[in-house]
Amino acid sequence: MARASRSADLTQVTEWNDGTTTRKDDFLAAEEPLEIRIGENPLSVTMRTPGHDVELAAGFLFTEGLVQRREQIVALENAANDDDGKRGNVVRADVVSEALPDFDKLRRHFFAASSCGICGKASIDAVRSRLLRTPNSEFRVKPELIVSLPDVLRSAQDVFERTGGLHAAALFDSGGKLLIVREDIGRHNAVDKVVGWALLNGRIPLSDSVLLVSGRGGFEIIQKATVAGIPVVASVSAPSSLAVQLARELRLTLIGFLRGKRFVVYAGEERLAKG
């Protein structure tokens, strides 16, 4: 399989169409493991689409509560893989001593969460224990602006146009201006890339922003948006029941089924501007 770019692979496929077969080139969304380390200590491995890896690592450290401020990250860089000495699938973070975690405890947490899912009650309790602030209660957005956002996102999705296989997360300001868009095979990774970009550029909290995600609005996305201070999250598909529960408890505005001129508000209707 030839490599077209780090975010997409080019391969040969056979297309069957009404009895006729044709050999053709096709792009596939790339998927590779990324190991995040703190110093020399492995912290977590996530399957992601290569690209903006430093942002992904920064967003992960922040949204998972390992750091609370940009200043706690001393250095963040692509490191060499142990097996071949090449830079690519490892990001190393150096943090201040006060932010150094209990690695054994964290590894057990991330392994359990990725391997068997997380209990709804335990998930809500864990988020509540972090004493997250309610996102900007004064923020307002017009419904007419919300329904215009998916078209802007689609026009900005470079890799999706070639592969059809990536999720996207896009951040907009209160006037509907696209601030940043990131793609990844995992929707939570796409959100971490957006949040990481904001953290590294001194834009946290994102208290006057709308986050639009492709696909489903799940629990992790609501958690990460709340950590970043985002008041409105919209998705083109349905949210999960746990995501709705968390959004209502944290008083975040959650919108689903954003398609055409229609959407459904699951929480935080008060942020929709009237008239």
Secondary structure, 3 states (H helix, E strand, C coil): CEEEECCEEEEEEEEEECCEEEEEEEEEECCEEEEEEECCEEEEEEEECCCCHHHHHHHHHHHCCCCCCHHHEEEEEEEECCCCCCEEEEEEEEECHHHCCCHHHHHHHHHHHHHHCCCHHHHHHHHHCCCCCCCCCCCCECHHHHCCHHHHHHHHCHHHHHHCCCEEEEEEECCCCEEEEEEECCHHHHHHHHHHHHHHCCCCCCCCEEEEECCCECHHHHHHHHHCCCCEEEECCCECHHHHHHHHHHCCEEEEEEECCEEEEEECHHHECCC
